[in-house]
Amino acid sequence: MFTVLLTVAVFFFPYASEAARLKPLHTGTDVKGLTFEEFWAKAREEAAGWGGPRLRVRRIISLAVVGFDSRNGRSPAWEAQFVRCDKAQTGDEEESTAVKTCKGKTMTLRLIETGVTGKATGLQISKETHFRGFAIPLERITITPQKAEDAANSYRQYNPVETDTYAYELKYDQRKDTPVWVIKRTCGYKGKAEGRCTQGDYWIVKVDAESGEVIKPEKREKSKKSSQPPIEKQEEE
């Protein structure tokens, strides 16, 4: 077992690009990865006092840590963007289940495992900023990244190997009103170091975060232009 330093710090960054602007994180010798359940329990508890019954979540993501291959739903660094939905606005849809947009405040919580370098470890909380957009109730996320990873492997008929690394991201499909785990598998740091990676060796599978079912890619309809027979050129006399 390992312990996580629960130092709570306040930081600030634009919510739209927090992961992109984060300086590279590097693994340490004793880093084993945090389960999503560990992160989610701490993040929810901290955010509950801020958001109360109006608490929603917009995005959850596992952050890349150089030298660590994430799998089995574990990552040394997790991040979640929470929303306090002070006012819900219904769109123009006529259906009773019309998706509502939230207007309120947002803040981001990040948990980094002790032993990771490049950023302060422990639980960190951003300053709140204004928010207007889509977010979902926390209770709708019933499937963990590990279960989503298992579903993705099963769908791909893939048996994981030691050189794999997985990335986990929760998004909201507003068109279908569905929270979605995006699971990306690729060749990890161990495989690269040992020269065992193949170019283009990766896949991405989306899993419903409520039902656990794989969301199969929609078939694209052929455009009318491509379905029309080519115009024959007339020979000049």
Secondary structure by P-SEA (a helix, b strand, c coil): cccccbbbbbbbcccccccccccccccccccccccaaaaaaaaaaaacccccccbbbcbbbbbbbcccccccccccbbbbbbbcccbbbbccccccccbbbbbbbbbbbbbbccccccccccbbbccbbbbbbbbbbcccccccaaaaaaaaaaaacccccccbbbbbbbbbcccccbbbbbbbbcccaaaaaacccccccbbbbbbcccccccccccccccccccccccbbbbbcc
